[in-house]
Amino acid sequence: MEGIVKGRRIDWSSIVLYVFLTGFGLVMLLPLVYMATTAMKPISELFLFPPRFFVRNPTWMNFRDLLLITGTSFVPFSRYIFNSIVISGSIVIGGVLISAMAAYPLAKHQMPFRQFIFNMIVLALMFSPIVLQIPQYLLISRSGLMNTYFALVLPYLAAPVGMFLMTQFLRQIPDALLEASRIDGASEWQVFWRVIMPMLKPAIATFALFSFIQAWNDPYPSQVYTTQEDMKALPLAIQTISGGAGVIARVGTLAAASFLMIVPTIVVFIITQRMVLQTMAHSGLKE
């Protein structure tokens, strides 16, 4: 289905496909737009029927009320944000380092049982993290790490997804490049930090995105591994805001809190999206 205009061919099938995908993408953005507009709606627009999609009289009162509600307790809202940043950042950085260091020998060294270990990593991808919650809790509680940041971070550092992605990506790197570095006098640590890590940036960005989204949105660690309010993360604070007395009056405040929580994930995705697509093109199931 092609036309010719002034000597140029027009591929109408591609145009129709792009228009369809663009429209479909805009439809998928509607929930985010609605959340943002709801966070800026005054009380008079929150309970209209039928509900109004876009806000007509935007206000920042919901964000102010969010700070006032959390300010009545001994833990300010900024503390929850700080805890989420520390926990999510530690999980991402630690997970990236551990996954990269584990993937390097699996992909580029003739270590014993490396295929068996890789098969175990693939097998671990088939199980839900829920099956590990009880063993993890027993290990953390008996290790005396409860009510510490270590309890909120350590169980999530060993990530099979990260090891799998980086192992598959490393297999695409020519061995001759590593041999040339060793001939030039580079040690294994220098090869890892100066050659492997820069070339792993797409896989690192992909795993960092997945790991950050999971850590940022998961209220489970704060519910189980700590009883101290000043160590709990943002998802649990939002659950507290959405429950209890006065739920109806807190609809705008909950929308404001949800909007603040989703902004970092959108920013991280925008930063890493190009490298994520590059990883998906190079990390298929190839032996």
C-alpha positions in Angstrom: 0.0 0.0 0.0 2.3 2.7 -1.3 1.7 6.0 -3.1 4.1 8.2 -5.1 4.3 12.0 -4.5 6.8 14.0 -6.5 9.0 11.0 -7.1 8.9 9.8 -3.5 7.1 6.7 -2.4 4.8 7.0 0.6 4.5 3.8 2.7 1.0 4.2 3.9 1.1 1.0 6.0 4.0 2.4 8.1 2.1 5.7 8.5 -1.0 3.9 9.7 1.1 1.8 12.1 2.9 4.8 13.5 -0.4 6.6 14.0 -2.0 3.6 15.7 1.0 3.1 18.0 1.1 6.8 18.9 -2.5 6.8 19.8 -2.1 3.7 21.8 0.8 5.2 23.6 -1.2 8.3 24.5 -4.0 6.2 25.8 -1.5 4.4 28.1 -0.4 7.8 29.4 -3.9 8.8 30.5 -3.7 7.2 34.0 -0.5 9.2 34.7 -2.2 12.4 33.4 -5.3 11.8 35.5 -3.1 11.2 38.6 -1.3 14.5 38.0 -4.5 16.4 37.5 -6.1 14.8 40.5 -3.2 15.8 42.7 -3.9 19.5 41.8 -7.7 19.5 42.1 -9.4 21.4 44.9 -12.0 19.8 47.1 -14.8 21.2 44.9 -13.5 19.3 41.9 -12.5 16.0 43.6 -16.1 14.8 44.2 -17.9 16.0 41.1 -20.2 13.5 39.3 -19.5 12.7 36.6 -15.9 13.1 37.4 -13.9 15.7 35.6 -10.7 14.4 33.9 -8.7 17.7 33.7 -8.5 20.2 36.5 -10.0 23.7 35.9 -8.7 25.5 39.0 -5.3 23.9 39.9 -4.1 24.3 43.4 -1.1 23.2 45.5 -3.2 22.7 48.6 -3.1 18.9 48.4 0.7 19.0 48.6 0.5 21.4 51.5 -2.0 19.1 53.3 0.3 16.2 52.7 3.1 17.9 54.6 0.6 19.0 57.4 -0.8 15.4 57.8 2.6 13.8 58.1 3.9 16.8 60.1 1.5 16.0 63.0 3.5 12.8 63.7 7.0 12.7 65.1 8.3 11.5 61.6 8.1 14.2 58.9 7.3 13.2 55.3 10.8 14.1 54.2 12.1 11.3 56.4 10.1 8.7 54.4 11.5 10.2 51.2 15.0 10.0 52.6 14.6 6.4 53.6 13.3 5.4 50.2 16.2 7.1 48.5 18.8 5.4 50.8 17.2 2.0 50.5 16.5 2.1 46.7 19.9 3.6 46.0 21.7 1.0 48.0 19.8 -1.8 46.4 20.5 -0.5 42.9 24.2 0.2 43.5 24.9 -3.0 45.4 22.9 -5.1 43.1 24.7 -3.7 40.0 28.1 -4.4 41.5 27.3 -7.9 42.7 25.6 -8.9 39.4 28.4 -7.5 37.3 31.1 -9.3 39.4 29.1 -12.6 39.2 28.4 -12.3 35.5 32.0 -11.6 34.5 33.5 -15.0 35.4 30.4 -16.8 34.2 30.6 -15.3 30.8 34.4 -14.8 30.2 36.2 -17.4 32.4 36.4 -21.1 32.1 35.4 -21.6 35.8 34.2 -25.0 37.0 30.5 -25.6 36.9 29.8 -22.3 35.2 27.0 -23.7 33.0 25.4 -25.3 36.0 25.5 -22.1 37.9 24.1 -20.2 35.0 21.3 -22.8 34.8 20.5 -22.2 38.5 20.3 -18.5 37.8 17.8 -19.1 35.0 15.9 -21.5 37.2 15.7 -18.8 39.9 13.9 -16.5 37.5 11.0 -18.9 37.4 10.2 -18.5 41.1 8.3 -15.7 42.7 10.2 -13.7 45.3 7.3 -14.4 47.7 8.6 -18.0 48.3 11.8 -16.5 49.8 10.1 -14.2 52.3 10.0 -16.6 55.3 13.6 -17.8 54.9 14.8 -14.2 54.4 13.0 -13.1 57.6 14.4 -15.9 59.6 18.0 -15.1 58.4 17.6 -11.4 59.1 16.0 -11.8 62.6 18.5 -14.4 63.7 21.4 -12.3 62.4 20.4 -9.4 64.7 19.9 -7.0 61.7 16.3 -6.1 62.4 15.6 -2.3 62.6 18.7 -1.5 60.5 19.2 -0.4 56.9 21.1 -3.7 56.3 17.8 -5.6 56.8 16.1 -3.5 54.2 18.8 -3.8 51.6 20.7 -7.1 52.0 17.9 -9.6 51.0 17.5 -7.8 47.6 21.2 -7.6 46.5 21.4 -11.0 44.9 19.2 -10.5 41.8 19.0 -13.3 39.3 17.6 -10.9 36.7 20.7 -8.7 36.9 23.1 -11.7 36.7 21.2 -13.1 33.7 21.1 -9.8 31.8 24.8 -9.0 32.3 25.9 -12.6 31.6 24.0 -12.5 28.3 25.4 -9.1 27.4 28.9 -10.0 28.2 28.8 -13.0 25.9 28.5 -10.5 23.0 31.9 -8.9 23.9 34.8 -10.4 21.9 37.3 -12.3 24.0 40.1 -10.8 21.9 39.3 -7.4 23.4 40.0 -8.8 26.9 43.1 -10.6 25.8 44.5 -7.4 24.3 44.0 -5.7 27.6 45.8 -8.5 29.5 48.7 -8.4 27.0 49.0 -4.6 27.7 49.6 -5.5 31.3 46.1 -5.0 32.8 45.2 -7.1 35.8 41.8 -8.8 36.1 40.5 -5.9 38.3 41.6 -3.4 35.7 40.0 -5.4 32.9 36.8 -5.5 34.9 36.6 -1.8 35.9 38.1 -0.2 32.7 36.8 -2.6 30.0 33.9 -4.6 31.2 32.0 -2.0 33.3 32.0 0.7 30.6 30.8 -1.8 28.0 28.1 -3.1 30.4 26.4 0.3 30.6 23.3 -0.7 28.7 22.8 -3.9 30.8 23.5 -1.9 34.0 21.0 0.8 33.0 18.3 -1.9 32.3 18.9 -3.7 35.6 19.1 -0.4 37.5 15.7 0.6 36.1 14.0 -2.7 37.1 15.7 -2.8 40.4 14.9 0.8 41.3 11.2 0.5 40.4 10.8 -2.6 42.5 12.7 -1.2 45.5 11.0 2.2 45.3 7.4 0.8 45.1 7.8 -2.2 47.5 6.3 -1.6 51.0 7.2 -5.1 52.2 10.6 -4.5 53.7 9.4 -1.6 55.9 6.5 -3.7 57.1 8.5 -6.7 58.1 12.1 -5.8 58.9 11.6 -2.8 61.0 9.3 -1.6 63.7 10.8 1.9 64.0 8.7 4.5 62.3 11.7 6.7 61.3 13.1 3.8 59.2 10.1 3.1 57.1 9.9 4.0 53.4 7.6 6.1 51.3 5.2 3.3 50.1 4.3 2.4 53.7 3.7 6.1 54.4 1.3 6.3 51.5 -0.6 3.2 52.8 -0.9 5.0 56.1 -2.3 8.1 54.5 -4.8 6.1 52.4 -6.2 4.2 55.5 -7.7 5.1 58.8 -10.2 7.9 59.6 -10.9 10.7 57.2 -10.1 8.6 54.0 -12.6 10.6 51.9 -11.1 13.9 52.9 -7.6 12.6 52.0 -8.3 11.7 48.4 -6.4 14.8 47.1 -3.6 14.2 49.6 -3.3 10.6 48.5 -3.2 11.6 44.9 -0.4 14.2 45.7 1.6 11.5 47.6 1.2 9.0 44.7 2.2 11.6 42.2 5.4 12.4 44.2 6.2 8.7 44.4 5.8 8.0 40.7 7.9 11.0 39.5 11.3 9.4 40.3 10.5 6.2 38.4 9.5 8.3 35.3 12.7 10.3 35.5 14.8 7.1 35.8 13.0 5.6 32.9 13.5 8.6 30.7 17.2 8.7 31.5 17.8 5.0 30.8 15.3 4.2 28.1 17.7 4.3 25.2 20.2 1.9 26.9 17.3 -0.4 28.0 16.3 -0.9 24.3 19.9 -1.6 23.4 20.1 -4.3 26.1 17.0 -5.9 24.9 18.5 -6.2 21.4 21.6 -7.9 22.7 20.5 -10.1 25.6 18.2 -12.7 24.1 18.3 -16.3 25.0 21.5 -17.2 23.2 23.8 -19.9 24.3 
